[in-house]
Amino acid sequence: MQGCAGARQRSSLDSARETPCGRKSREGASMKVGDAIAEIMRREGIRTLTGYPVNHLIESAAAIDIRPVMVRQERIGLHMADAISRVTSGRELGAFCMQHGPGAENSYGGVAQCFGESIPVLVLPMGYPRRIAQVPPNYNSTVQMRGITKSAEAIMNAAEVPNIMRRAFARLKNGRGGPVLVEIPTDMFNEDMPAHWDYTPAVATRSAPDPVDVRRAAALLAGARRPVIYAGTGVHWARAWPQLRALAELLAAPVTSSLGGKSAFPEDHPLALGSGGLAISAPVRHFLDNSDVILGIGCSFTETNFGVAMPKGKRIIHATLDPDHLDKDVRCEIGLVGDAALVLDALLEELGGRIKEPRDIPGVNQEIEAIRAPWLRQWAPKRDSNDAPLNPYRVLRDLWRTVDVDNTIITHDAGSPRDQLSPFWVSRTPLSYLGWGKTTQLGYGLGLAMGAKLAAPDKLCINVWGDAAIGFTGMDFETAVRERIPILSILLNNFSMAIELKVMPVSTEKYRSTDISGDYAAMARAFGGYGERIERPEDIIPAIQRGIAATKEGKPALLEFITSKETQVSRL
């Protein structure tokens, strides 16, 4: 196809004949639809638009200084937008745009990941011209993505742009998070806006629980002998970190978290149990199983292989922003529907009149340490291993000891990196760990680290992944180089799909179906980044220091650690 650079081959119905490439006309007093959408995005505080061409919104956004970040495949762009929303607790929203047809089709997985993780992201696909938008086999994003978005709406009339965008941002700012889609047919970009259109940013509200239920919950917590607090991602969105700590200390209640909630509570606190997912620490399992009351705050209690299984027969208080979560997977005795910060404020006020004497925090901490210490001793041979190939637990131990943990944002990838990192990484400051589960797409962590760096440029942003994950999204390390996003990428390379070894013995033996390979440090260097392969334990920390130094110089770094086929995880 002749015309816009970077466009992919499309059908003869391609709309390039119907809309121009590049910037639309700004002559006279009129404004085109694409320019109006970009202006609305700017008024709503969006500073970065990730995407892949052709989508004419890219030019409109660049013209008014919204930075376009072009990726190598659509899913990474959505993951970057996802992280921008996460790291700012939704105060700045991530936005992503893509080409109609193949670009929109290729974006489905990234949108689904945002939906599964409840992440507010503005998704702006270009659409087929209105006259053929409903004609098969043309991909209609409004129709096809409705099941994985909070809402999906197409712009069919220029005069309705302010209303459609207002609805989109209102849904992004209110209630449980999730992606919101606005499809822009290609023939809409050249439509003129009304002469005197206007737009005011959408309101953002918070809701609070019924005071009657707050009193019931406070009474149950005050009378509990062994309460446990389970913190979810909602604590991060509400920025309810001080209230969570205050409640834990008032009740002397130990705190654990979902993977998404990890870092909502300082994990070096005397009441910290650590987080839980598929891999879980011994204190988490012990205290949940021996609790009498569990308070879930800012969580969905979704049943998943990558979450903490709640023990049966416990009295559960479920505080969530979404009433649809109540009694969905876990039976609750009391439901508190509202913003996590407002829920905790209300509980603290009510409990202040009920709890007059300090609770025994040192006694609870002593029990925590009595469980944690033997668990850590059990894992010490792997974490302190001097073997080569390297044990991944040793690599991650040294990583934690080398970085400035409180000024780092780290994320895992699916599979072994998630399960080897999450139980042992001690997060001490809010949003220093971007945890996730549920749909668990391989390669997700790279985009999260890049988006985190865009949102928090002063932080060291790290993604930890394996040789399977880099096969999915590794080409986008070039995006980090090209777009000047200096992340630190920790690759654990065991040349195998190690988790699958037990479930694929015949295909492995006969056809080596679980074998994978690559020289990924060389790949990073070829892309213009810093790349280093590490094979000896004594070289781990010096290599990490060199990688950090490269990021400080503005260069993305990929450290490839050659590891053993470690399959053991802390499952209790």
N, C-alpha and C positions, 0 to 999 in steps of 0.2 A: 504494500500500500504506500502511495506517495503522500507526503504531508507531514503531520506532527511527528517529531522524533520520539522514538521510544514506543510508538504504537505497535500493537500486535496485529497479526493477520486476522481479519474478521470477515464476515460474510459479505455478499454483495449488497446486503441491506444496510451496510455501514452508513452511519449518519454523517460522516465527514462531509458529504455533499450538502448537508442541511445546516451545519453549524461551522463557523470558522475555527481554525486552530489559533491558539494564543489569546492575547488580551482582546476583550470586546471593546466596542466603541464607547467612549466617554464624551462624545461630542454633545454640545448643548447642555441643557439642564436635565435631560433624561438620564436614568440609570438603568443598566441592564440587570436582569434577574441574578446572574452570577455575582455581579458586583454588590448587589444588595445583600445577598446571603453572606458574603465575606464581611461586609460592614456590620451585619448583625452579630456574626461570630466575634468580631473585634469588640463590640460593645459588651458582649457577654464574657469578655476576659480571655478568650482563646488567643494564645500567642504562637502556637505551633500547629501545623496541619501536616500530618503524615499521609503518605499516599503513593499512588502509582498512576502514571498517565495512561490513556488520555482522559482527563477530567478537567474541564475548563475552569473549575473553581480554583485550581492550583494557581493559575495566572491572576485571577481576581484577588486571591489572598495575598500573593506576593506583592502585588501593586500597593497594598496598604500595610506592608511590613508584618504580615503574619508569615512566619518562616515555614516554607515548605521543606519537608524532609522526605526524599524519595528513597524507597526501599527496593530490594531485589525481588521480593514476593509479598503479596498483600498481607498474609497472616502476620508477618513481622511488624508491619505498620500498625495493625490493630493492637498488637501486644505493646508497642511503644505508647500508643494513645492510652491504653489501659493503665500503664505505669504512671503516666502523667496525672491521671485522675487519682490513682492510689496514693502517690507520694504527697499530694497536696490535700488529701482527704476531700477531694471533690471541689476545693476552692478554685482550682483551675481544671477545666475539663479537657480531656483528650478528644481529638477529632481526627477522623480518617476519611479519605475519599479515594475512589477507584473508578476505573473504566466500566462501562456497561458490558454486558455479555460475559466474556471470560474473566475479566477482573472481578466482577461481582460474584461470579460462581466460585472463584478461587478464594474469596474472602469469607465464605460461609463458616469455616472452622474457627476463625478468629472471632467472629461475632458470637458464635456459640460458646466460646471460652468466656467471653465477657458476660454472657447471659448466665452461665453456670456459676461464675464467681461473683455475680451481682455488681458488676463494674459499670458505672455510668460513662458511656462513650458515645459521642455523636458520630454516626455513620452516614456518609454522604455519597452513595453510589450515583454515577451517571446512569440514566435509563435510556432504553430505546425510544425513538420519537413517539409521541403520543398516538399517532395513527396506527402504529404496529406494536405498541407496548403490550397488548393483550393477545398477540397472535403467536401461537406456538411455532417453533421451539424457543422463541426469544425469552431470555431469562428476565423475569420480572421480580426485582428485589423486594418490592412492597408486598407481593404475594408470598414469595418463597421464604422470606426471612421473618415473617410475622410470628412464627412459633418460637423464635429465639431472640425477640426484641420486646421491650416494654411497649413500643408502638412502632408502626411502620406506615408512612404516609408519603404520597407522591405529590409533587407540585404540578398542578394542572392549569393554574391561572396565576398570572403575575400579581394581581391585586391581593391574592391570598398568601403571598410569601410571608409577610409579618405575622399573620395568624398561625400559619403552619410552624414557623420557627419558634414562635412563643410557646406553642403547645409542646414542641420538642424539648425546649430548655426547661419548661416547667416540669416535665416528666423526668428529666435528668437531675434536677435539683431537689425533687421531693419524693418521699417514700423510699422503698428499697431500691437500690441501684440496679442498673441494667442498661444495655445499649438501646439507643433510640435512633431510628433510621428515617432519613428524609431523602427520597429518591428524586433526582432532577433529570427529567427527560432531556435529551440532547437539544431538541428544538425549543426548549424553554430558555436557554442561555441568552438568546438574542432578543427575547421579549423585553419590552420596555416596562419598567415599573410605573405606577401612577405618579403623577407629578409631585404630589405632596404626601408621599408615604412616610410613616414614622414607626419607630420601634423603641420600646422601653424594656430593659432586661426583665426577665421573668422573676417572680418572687421565689424565695426559698423559705420554707417553713419547717417547724419542728413540732412534733406531737408529744403529748405526755400521757401517762397511764391514768386510769380511773383511781382517784384517791382511796376508794374503798378497797380496791385490790392491793394498793400500796400498803395499807394498814395490815391487811391479811398477810402479805408477804413479809413485812417487817416483824410481825408477831412470830411467824414460823422461823425466820432467821434468828431472832433473838432467843428463841427457845431451843434452837438446834444444838446438839452436843458436838457434832462433827460436820459442820457445813463446809462445802467446797464450792468455789466459784469457777465457772467455765466461761472464758472470755472469747468472743468471736470477733469477726472482722468489723462488726458494727461499732465496736469501741473505737477503732481507728477512724471510721467515718465521722463519728460524733466528737472525736478528740476528747474522749472521756477518760483519759489516762489518769489525771489526778484523782478523780472521783473513784475510779476502780481501786486505786491504791488506798485511798482513805477508807473505803468500805472494808477491804480486806483487813486492814489494821484494826478497825473498830471491832470486827467480828473475830479477829485472829483466825481468819479463814484462809486456808491455802488456795492458791490460784494456779489453774492450768489454762491452756488455750487451745483453740483449733490451730491448724497450720496458718490459716488466714489471720487469726488473732495474735499470732506469735509476735512478740515485742510490745504488745499492749501493756504488759506488766513486766517490770524489770526482773530478769531471770536470775539475778544475783541477790534478790531480796530474800530475807529469812523465810517468807511465806511462799516463795516461788517453787512450783513443781516442775516447770518446763512445759513444753508444748507436746501435743500428741497428734499423730496421723496414723499411717500404716505402721510406722515405727514409733515407739513410745518408751518413755523412761519409766523405771520402776516406781518412783514416787507418784507419778500420775495414776498408774493402775491401782496402786495400794490405796491412795486416798479416795479415789472415786468409789472403789469397791467397798470401802469401810465408812463411807459417808452416811449420814442420815438425811441430809437435805442438800440438793444441788441447785445452785442458782446459775442458769445459763443467761448471759447478758450479751446482747448484740450478736446472737448466733441463730442458726436455723435448725440445729440438731439434725441436719440431713443425714440419712443413713448412706454411708459410702465406705468403700474399702480404704479410703484415704483420710478417714476421720476417726475420732475416738468413739469407741462403742460405749454407750452409757449402760451401767449395770441395771438389772431389773429390780423392781420393787423399791426404788428410792422415791422420796418426795421431791418433786421437781418444780421449781419456779422458772418459768420461761419468759424472759424479757426480750422482745424482738420488735423490729420496726414494721414487720409484715404480719398481719393477723392470719394470713394463709399458712404461716409456719406452725401455728399452734396446733398441737395434737396431730401433726402431719406424720412424723416418724417416731416421736417420743411422747408418751402420755404425760401431760403436765397437770399439776394440782392447781396452780395459779398462773394466769397469763397476764403479763404486763406489756401492753402494746405502746411503743413510743421510742423516741430517740434515746440512745443509750445514756447520754449525759443527763438528760432530764429524768430518766428512770432512776439513775444512781443518786442524783440530787434529792429526789423525793424519798428514796429509801434512807439516805443518810439523815435527812431531817426527821423522819419518823423514828428511826432507830436511836437518834440522839436522846429522845425522851425515855427510851426503854433500857438502854445499856449505860449504867452509871459507873461501873468499875472496869478498869482495863482488863482485857482478856489476856490469856497466857501465850503471847507470841513466842517467847523462848522455848516453852514446852512443845509447841507445834513444830518449831524449827528443829528441835532435838529429834523428834520423830522422823521428820523429813530426812535429816542427815543420816539417821540410822538405816534408812532404806536406800538412800542415794549412794552412800559410801561403798557398800558391797557390790552394787550394780556397776559403779565406775571401776571397781577393781576387776570385775568380770571382763570388762571391755578394755582394760589397760594393755593386755598383750597386743591387741590390734592397734590401738591408738599410739602406743609407744614402739611399735614394730620398727626394727632396723633392716627388715628384709628388702630385697630387690628381686623381682619387681616390687614396687612400693605398695604398701597397704593404703587404700584410700582413706581409711580412718586416720592414719598418721599424717597424710597430706592435709586433711581438714583440721586436725589438731594444730599443726604448725601454722596454718593459715590464720586461725583465730589468734594465736600467740603473736603473730607478726603485724597484723593490721591494727589501725586505730579503730577498735570495735565501735566506739560510740560515734564515730564520724564516717561510718561505712554503711552502705545499703547493700545487702546481699540477698540473692534469691537462688533457689535450687532449680533443678529441672526434674522431669518425671523420672520415676524408677529409682535406681540405686542412689544417684546424687541426692534426691529428696530424703531417702530413708537413712543415708549415712550422715547427712548434715543436720537435719532438724532436731534430733534428740540431744545432740552434744553442743551445738552452737549456742552460746549464752548471749542472748540479746538483752541489752541494758537500756536502750533508748527507743522511744516510739518510732515505728515505721523504719527501723533499721534492718528489718527482715521482711521480705515480700514472700509470704507463703501462700500456697494454693494447692488445690486438689480437684476432686470431682472429675471433670472431663480430662484433665492431665495430658495435654497435647505435648508430644516430644518437641523440643526446641523452643518452648515458650520462654524460657529464662533469658535468652539472648535479647529478645525485644524488650522484656521487662527491664533489664539492666540498662539498655540504651535509653529507654523512656525515663527511667529514674535519673539518669545523668542529665538529661535535658531539663527535668524539673528541679533537680538539686545539683547544680554544677559544682558545688564546693565539696560534695561527698565523694568518697571512693565507692564506685558502684561495681559490684561483682556478680557475675553469673557462674554457677557451678553446674557443669553438664558432663555427659558421657559421650562416648564415640557413637552411640546410636543417635542421640539428640543432634549432634553436629551434622549428621547426615541429612537431617530434615531442614535445618535453617542456617547451616554454616556459611553459605554464600553471603549472608547478610553481615558477616564480619567486615566485608568490604564496605558495607553501608556505614559502619562505625568509623572506618578510616576516611571515607570520602566526605562524610558529613561532620567530621571532626568531633566525634563523641568518644572521648578517651576512657573506655571501660576496662576493667580487668577481667578476663575470661579464664576460668580455671577448668581445664579439660582433664577428666579422668579417663584415660585410654587403656582399656584392657584387651582390645582387639576382639571383642566378643559381645554378643547379647547375653550377658552373664545370667540375668534373671531367668531367661528362657531355657537355660541349659537343662534344668530338671524337667521341664515340660516338653522338650524337643530332643530327647536322647537319640531316637532312631534317625531323624533327619540330620542331626549333627554328626552322628557316626558315619552315616552313608554318604551324605552330601555336603557336610560342613556348613549347614544352613544357618548356624548362629555365628559364623565367623564374619568379622568386618575388619577393615584396615584403613590406614591412611597416615600420612605425615602431615599433621595439621599445623604444627609449628611452622613448617615450610610454607603451607598455604597462607598463614597469617603474614609471613614476611613477603610473600608474593603479592599480597593485596596492599602492601605498604605499611603494615602494622609491625609491632614487635612480636616476635615468635621465638619460643625457646622450648626445647624438649628436655625433661628432667627424668633421670633414671636412678639416681642414688639418694638415699635419705639425707646425707649430709649436705646435699645441694638444694634441698627444698626451700629452706628459709632464704638463702642468698638469692635464689631465683625469684621468689615472691618480692623481695626487696627491689630487684631489678625491674620487675614488672610494674610495681607501684611507681618507681622512678620514671618509667616510660610514660605512664598515664599523666604524671605531673608535667611532663614535657608536651602533653597534648596528643600523645599517640596511643591508640588502643593496643592492649597487650594480651596475647594468648599464651598461657603457660600449659604445656602438654605434659602431664605426669603419666609415665608408663606404670600401670598398676596391675596388681594381681586380679584374678577373676573372683573377687570377694562377693559372696552372696548372702552372708549372714547379716541380719538386721535385728534390732531390738524389738521383738514382738513378744508381748507378755499377755 
